[in-house]
């Protein structure tokens, strides 16, 4: 693909194709040329004009290659299940890096049992009650960062807890939303600062 910043290696481009993020749009003029090159009658075996790209697809001049971005509408939509958790999880504090929730007694932080759906856990409930961070790693003041030190926080795909409380215990639970906050909070818990 053309963008060398986003796809610096061929394996990164192939990974995007495997994840079905690449869309190819073929214009009518290119469809006719492509069909004639293969000596197929027009529209007999022709692909639709827009389709999910494959690594084996041939790109002809005039094709438009696009990246499919799944928008979450301000939520962790990939991890929100069909039903909300069966308990309330009040959020006491939330920003782009961390959140503090009030864990009710009788609810596990995460379910360690195999073959369990884990709907009655804090881990399942966090994407329902927290908002994803607004800032991204490469978007600082609308410009891409020149180096890792100039870039913003790297958001996690879903919020995670920085510590755990036992099932019968109620109390405050700190959750991280970015990679930097996970590392920093873990260090603080390790050194007993928090």
PEGIMO-V936791 format. One record per helix or strand. SS is the DSSP state (alpha for helix, beta for strand). FROM is the first residue (numbers start at 1). LEN is the number of residues. If there is no record, write none. Layout:
SS/FROM/LEN + SS/FROM/LEN
This chain:
alpha/10/9 + beta/22/4 + alpha/28/11 + beta/50/3 + beta/64/4 + alpha/77/3 + beta/90/5 + beta/98/6 + beta/108/1 + beta/121/1 + alpha/122/8 + beta/136/1 + beta/139/2 + beta/143/1 + beta/155/7 + beta/171/8 + alpha/179/12
